[in-house]
């Protein structure tokens, strides 16, 4: 052991670092290599050293000797104020990370700082942006094109693709809506018919195409047929919804789905109805309130989480490459993300 519990030199004890002469610091009673006797105590002869256990060892089951302070497991008092040399450390916090924090961390291993780098795609990715973010072996983030990272807009009448590294949802050139197996794809949406091209209309017998919907023939005769359910001229009831200020009985009679005082009213952002330019009920679009998870959306700007996928807002998560939820940075910090934010 570096410091004996007891021992004798003549009629005096010289233990626990006490001494009368330097020989007492390297004797059978106590052996502290590198130490000299100064003012009755064994002290390291070389500056910047302390009497200590090696890294990873603890008293009393260790061999104490004079070691550079940065090689001591537990720093002795004489090491106070002595800075660690470059590359040496006590904890992971003393070590810097790679150029980009997403690519790894600095680790303190046996007193020396090392870099733990994770090359390859990062966990945080913007879904559907036709790109992939990856870490190099040097710990730097690079962006590459990914033709398979297409954006799903939730529309069966568009083709989701990447064009020159940019996501596109091109209108599908098909007559029949592919998922429903009925209706027609027209200008990127599934409709019952479209009057602009009557040769492709497929309304049942007794029905006519009014813009993009199949309606009973009396709905296109420019007459008010209240007995047949119309609430105003060729609209309401079984016909297409009526415009603002037309007469109505219920909300479904109106384009804006709001019927008040017998007339169709303009949509508002507090009418408890999804209408107008909204993407969800009283949220998204031109409304000040952003939509919660599960409500409709066209882009991430419609959503509280700023993430829209397949036509619905998605709940925040720690891999969506967006600062949302209770995060303190992009996919870091807060109560739910394991990764700490750089500098936090």
Secondary structure, DSSP 8 states (H G I E B T S, - for coil): --S-S---BTTB---TTB-SSGGGGBSSS-B-TTEEEETTEEEESSTTEEEE-BTT--SSSS--EEEEGGGBSS--GGGTT----TTB-SSGGGS---SSGGGEEEEEETTEEEEEE--EE-S---TTSSEEEEE-TTS-EEEEE-TT-----S-TTEEEEEETTEEEEEE---SS-TTTSSSEEETTEEES--GGGGGG----TTEEEETTEEEEGGGGSSS--GGGT-SBTTBSTTSS-B-TTSB-SSGGGBTTS-EETTEE----TTSSS--TT-SBTTBSTTSSS-B-TTSB-SSGGGBSSS-EETTEE----TTSSS--TT-SBTTBSTTT-SS--TT-
